[in-house]
Amino acid sequence: MPTRPANRPAIVTSVALASVGGLVLGRFGWMVPVWYLIVGLGLTILFWRSRVWWVVLIGMSLIVGLVRAEDFHHLQSILRYQIGRQTSLVGTVVTDPIINDKRQSDYRVGELQLNGRSVIGVVRVYSTPVRLLRGYRVALSGKLETGYATWDAALYYPQLMVVSSSQSVLEHWRQTFFLGIHAALPEPEASFGLGLLIGVGALIPKPLQLELQRVGLSHLVAVSGYNLTIIVRLVSRVLGRLGRNIALILSIWLIGVFVVLSGASSSIVRAGVVSVMSLLAGHIGQRVDALALVSLAAAGTALYNPGYLNDIGWLLSFLAFFGILVLAPAVMARFGEPRLAIGRMMIETMAAEVMTLPLIVGIFSQLSVVGLLANLVIEPMVPLAMLAGLASGLAGLWVPYWSDYLVVPMGFILTFMLQLIGAMARLPWAMTTTNLTLSEMLGCYGTLLVLTAALVCYNRRRNR
C-alpha cells in the first residue's frame, strides 16, 4: 500500500510555497548547480511510494525556485549591464502613457531588443509629451539609468522614433472602449470609472488620487485583480439562479472581457486564472482549497516572472486574495454567513483590508483613519458601478446611438461615490502618519496567520 500523504491540498500548498521560498533565497544570492535538480527529480521518482516522498518533493521545489531565480537574474543582467551607458533599444509600449506632475510622458517599454538580440526587462521612459499608445513599437536611444521595483532600468528624455503604430484587434477594441467612456462622461467620473473597471489608476487626476489615498481606497483603482475577484464572485452567485452552466459560461466570459480591457496586465491575468480555476473546480463538484489555490497561483506567476517579488502590487493582490478566499470564509463559518450577497461582500472587503493594512502602513508610513468606514460605505457600490461601466462601454462599441442614455446610471453612481469620497477626504483627521518596522509588520502577519489557522481548525473540528 502506498504511504504517500493523502492530504492533496497540503501537498500543493507546501510545494508551491517551497518554490516561492527558493525564488526568495535566490534573490539573496543563494545558488545551486543545475544537476541538483536532476538529482531531486531522481529521488522523487525513487521515493514515490515511501514516507519521505513529500519531503523530497518539497526539497525539489525549493531547488526549482533557486534555479529559476538564478536563470532569471542572469537574463536580467544583460540589460542591467548597460546601466550608465549610452544604449539603443527597440521595444513595445506596454502601459498606457500618462502625463505626470512634471509634465513628462511616463510609460514603460517591454519586449526589448538590444542590438538585434531579445533581452528580458522593462524600461520606464520619461520624455517630453508625445502621442503614443499602448502597443506602439518604438526605438529609444539614451543613457540607461537604474530602475526600481518591476522596471529594470529607466531612460530620461531619450531620442525616440516610432517604428510601428499598428495595434492588435484587441488593443484597438480596448482603446475604442476607453474613448466611449470618456466621450460619455466628464472628468473625473470617466477616469474614476475606468479605474474601478480595469485598474487604470494612473490616468486618474492627481487631486482625486490624493483623496483616494486619504480615505484608504487606492486599491479600488489599482491593477490588482481585487475588484475582478469581488465582481466575479458576486455575478456567479446571482447568475447561479439561471443554471450552473449559464453561470459558468457568462462568468468566464466576464473574466475574459476584464482581462482584455485591462491590457492583460499581470495582476488581472493572475486574478483571472485564480477565478477561472475556482469556478471550474466548483462546477465539477470538487471542493476548492482556497489556500492551495492562492499558493499555486503565487508560485506559478512568480516562477514565470521572479521580478514580481519586487512588486508591491503583487504582494498586495495576494494578501487581498488570502483575505477574501481564506480569512473571510473562516470568519463566516465561525459566526454565520449573511443571507444577502452584500453582507458577504462586506465581510470579504473587511478581510482584504485587514490583510493588506500592515504592508501598506509598513511601506508608505500612512494610515487612513477613515479607511475601514470608507470601505464599508463605498465597496457595496463598486460592483454596481463596474457592471454599469462595462455595459456603457460595450454599448459605445456596439450601439453608440444609445450609449448616451445607457451611461446615465453609471454617471449617477460615480458622482455619488465621488461626493462621499470627497466629503470623507476633507476631514482633517482622515489620515495620519505612522510607521511599522519590518519586525512589527511580520509580527502583525504572524498574528493574523495564527488567528486564521485557529479559526480554520476550529471550524473543521466542529464540522466532523
N, C-alpha and C positions, 0 to 999 in steps of 0.2 A: 504494500500500500504506500502511495506517495505521502510524504510528510511535509510537503510544501505548505506554507501558510495559506489558510483558506480565506483570509480577510483581504479580498482583492482591492477595495478602496485604500486600505492601509498600505498595501504594496505600491499602488500607483502613486499615492501621496509621498511616501518615503523616497521612491526612486526619482520622482520629479524634483523634490526638494534637494536631493543629493546632487543632481546635475546642476541646479542653480548654485548650490554651495561650491561646486567645482569651478563654476564661472567666477564667483566672487573671489575664491582663493587665487585663481589665475589672474584676476585683475591686480592682485597684490604681489604678483611676481612668481607664484608657485608654478613649477613646470614639471612635466613628466615626459619620458620618452614615449613615442607612439606605440612601441612594442608592448608597453604596459596594457594598452587597450586590447591587443591581440591576446595577451595572457589572460586578461579579465574575461574576454569572451570564451576562451577555452575553459576556464574554471567554472563559468556559469553553466556551460553545457555539461561539464563533468559532474557538478554537484546539483544537477537539475532536480533530482529527487531526494536530496539529503536535507538535513536540518539547517545547514549553513547556506543553502541556496539564496535565501533572501539577503543575507549579509554580503555574499559575493556580488549579487546584482546591484546592491546599493553602492558597493565599492567601485564597480564598473561604471555606474552612472556618474560617480564623482570624477572618475578618470575622463569620461566623455566630456564633462564640463571643463576640466583642466585643459584637455587637448583642443577643444573648440576655442577657448579663451586665448590660448597661445597662437592658434592659427589666425584668429580674428585680429589680434594685436599686430601680428606680422604683416597682414594685408593692409592694416591701417597705417603702418609705419611708412609705406611707400608715399602716401600723401603727406604725412607729418614730417617726413624728411625734407620736404620742400618749404617748411615754415621758415620765414625770414629771407626767402629768396624770391627773385622775380620769376613768376610762373605763368604759363599759359595753359588754360584749361578749357575744355568743352564739356558742357553739362546741360541738364534739363531742369527748368524751374519746377520745383516740387511743392511749393507752398504758394498761396495767394499773396502776391506782393501788396504791401501796405506802405503808407507814408507815416513815418514815426514822428516823435516830438521834435526831432532835429530837421524835419522836412527832408528826410532821406527816403529813398526807396529801400525797403527792407524785405528780403526774400531769401530763400535757400535753394541751393542748386545741388542736385544729385545725379546719379547715373554718369559719373565723371569719366573723362578720358584725358590722360596726361601723355603728351607726345604719341598719340595714337594708341595708347595702352589703357585698358579699362582698370580703374582703381576704385577701392572701396572708400566711401567717405561722403560727408555732406559739408558743403561750404556755405556759410552765411555771408551774404553780399549786402553791402551798404553803398548806394550810389546816388547820384543826382536823380531827381524824379524822372522816371522813364516809363513808357507804356509797355508793360509786359503782362502776360497772362500765364497762368499755370499750364505747363505742358510745352512752352516755347523752348527751343534748343538755342543756347547762347554760347558764344566764345568770350572768355574773360582773360584778361592779362593784367597782372599787378603783383605787388608784394604780398605773399601769403602770411597771415598773422595767426596766432594761436587761437584755437576755438574754445568752446565751453559746452559742457553737458552733451547733448546729442549732435552738435555740429563740431566737426573735427578741425575746422580752420575757418578763417574769415578773410574777406577781401574788402578793402575800403577804397571807394572811388576807382575801380579798375576800368581799363579800356573795355568797352562792351560792344559786341556785334551780335545781332540776332541772326542765327544760322538758319532757323526754320521756325515759322509761326503756325505750322499745321498742328491741329489738335485731334485727339481721338473723338469718335462719335459721342462717347460717354462724357468726356470733358466738355465738349460743345454743349451737350444737353444740360450739364451742370451749370455752365455759365449762363445759359438761357434761363434756367430756373432762378438764378441769382437776380438777373435783370428783371424778371417778372415780379419778384418780391419788392425790389427797390422801386419799380415803377408804380406799384400799387400802394405802397406805404411810405410815409415820411420818415425822416430820421428823428430820434434814434430807434423808433419802433422797428424799422426794416432790419437794421444791423442786429438789434437785440433778438428779433425773431429768428434770424439766420443763426445767431449764436446758440439759441436754445435748440434749434432744429438739428444743426450739423456741427456745432462746436467751432465756428469761425470767430472766436472771441477777439482776435487781433484786429478785426475790421470794425469793432465797436468803438465809438468816440471815447476819448480818454476820460472826460468827466464821468461818463456812465461806468467805465471800468473802475474808477475810484469808488464810486457809490457801491458797486457790487462787492468790491473788496471790503469796504467798511461794514457791510451787513453780512459778510460771510457767504456770499452767493456766487463767487467767481467760478466755482466748479460747474455752475449751470451752463456756462458758455465756453467751457474748456473741452478740448478734443480728448475725452477720457473714456467715452463709451458709457458713462454713468447714466445719462438721460436715455440712451438706447436701451439699457437694461431695464429701466423702470417702465418705459412705454411698451416694450415688447411683452413684459410680464403682465401689464395691465390689459393690453389688447388681447393676448392669448386667453386671459380669463373671461373677458367679455365675449369674444368670438366662440368660446367653448360651448355656448348655448346653441350655436348653429351646427355643431357637429365637430368631432375631433379632426377629421380630415380637412375640412374647410378652415378650421382654426390654424392647423399646422401650415397649410399652403399659404394662407394670407399672412401669417406671422413671418414665415421665411421670406416671402416677397417683400414685406415691410423692411426686414433686415437688409435685404439686397439694395433697396432704394436708399436707405440711410448710408450704407457703405459707399455707394456711388456718389451721392451728394456730398459726402464729407471728403471726397477725393481719395477714398480708400486709404485714409491715414492709418498708421499702425495701431493706434488706440481703438479706433472704430472697428477695424478688422478683427482685433483681439476680442472686443466685446461681441462682435457678430459671431465669431467662432464659438465662444462660450454659450451664447444664447441659442445657436442652432444645435449644438451638442445637447444642451439641456432639453430643448423642445423634442428632438428626435428620441432621446432616451425616455422621456415621459410618454411619447406617442407609442413606443413599442412595449411599454409596460415595465420598463426597468427603473428601479428606484435610483435616482441620481445622488451620489455622494458629493455634496457641494464642495467640501474641502479638496477632494481628489480632483474635481473639475477645475477649480481655481488653480491648484498646484500644477496640473497638467498644462493649462493654458499659459501659466507663467513660465514654465520650463520650455515649452515649445517656442514662444516668442523670444525668450532670452537666448536660447540656442541659435535661433535664426539670426538674431542681431544682438550680440552681447553688449552693444552700445546702449541698449535700453536700461541697463543697470545704472547708468548715469542720468537717466531721465526721471525727473521728479514726477512728471505726469504718469509715467509707467507705474511708479510706486503708488501714487495716489489712486490710480484706477484699480489696482489690485486690492488695496486696502478697502476701497469702497465696495468692490465685489465681495470681499470677505464679510463686510458688514451686512450686505444685502442677502447673500446666499448662505451664510453660516450663522452669524450672530442673531439677525432678525428672526429666522425660523426657530432658533433655540429659545429666544425670549417668548415668541408666540406659543410655542409648545408648552412652555412652563406656565405662562399666565393666561393663556387662552387667545385664540385667533379672532380678530374682529370680523364681523359678518360682512361689513361693507369693504369694497376694494380700496376706498380712500383711507380707511383706517389701517389696512395692511401696508399701504404705500407710505403712510406717515411713520409707521414703525421702522420700515426699511430705510427711510430717509434719516431718521434719528440714528440708526445703527451705522449707516455710512458716515454720518457726521462725526460720531464718536470715534470711529476707527481712523479717520483722516486728520482729526484735530491735532493730536500730538506732533505729527510730522509737519503740519502747516505752521504751528507755533514754533517748533524747533528750527525750521528753515527760514521762515520770514519774520520771526520775532514779533508777530502781531496776533492779537486775539480779538475777534468780534464779539462784543458783549451781547449784542442782539442777534447773533448768528443763529442760535437754536430757534428763537422766536421767528426770525425771518424765514428759516427753512420750513417751519411748520405752517406758516401762513402762505408762503409763495409756492412751495413744492406741489401742493394739490392742484394748482392751476397749470403746472408745466405740461403734463401730458395733453391736456385740452388745447393749450397753445401750440404744442408741437403738431398735433393732428390737424388743427386749423391751418397752420402754416404749410404743412405738406399738401393739404387739399387745395390751398390757394395757389401754391407754386405749380402743382400739376395742372390746375385749371388754366393758369397762364400759359402753359405749354400746349395744352390740348384744346381748350375752349377759351381763347383770350378775350372774346367779346363779353364773356360772363365773369371774368376774373375780378373785375372791379367790385362786383356785387358779392362774390363769394369771399373776398378778402375782408369784408366789413367785420365779421365776428372775430377774426384774428386781430384786427386793429383795436377793437374794443378791449379784448383780453389783455393785449400787450400794454395798452395805455394804462389800464387799471393796475397791472403789475408794476409798471414803472413808477406810477404815482406812489404806491405803497413802498417801493424800494427807496425812492427819493425821500419820503417822509421819515423812514427809519434811519437813513444815512445822515440826515440833518441833525439827528440827536447828538448833542455834544459828547456824550459818553458812549457812543455807539461802538467805538474801537479803542482799545488800549494797547500799549506796547509792553510786551513781556518777553520772557526768554526761557527756553528749556535747553539744558545741556544735553549732550549725547547720552550720558548715563541716565539722566532723568527721563528722556524720551524713551529709551529702551526699557526703563522701569515701568513706564505707563503701558507700553505694549505688552510687557511681560504680565502685568496685572490683568489687562484685557484678555490675553490668551488664557490665563488661568481661570478667570471667571467664565469665559466661553466654554472651555473644556469642562468645567464643573456643571454648567447648565446642560451640555450635551450628555454627559454621563448620567446626570440625574434623570433626564428625560428617557434615556434608554433603559435604565433600571425600572422606571415607573411603567414603561410600556411592555415589560416582559410578563 
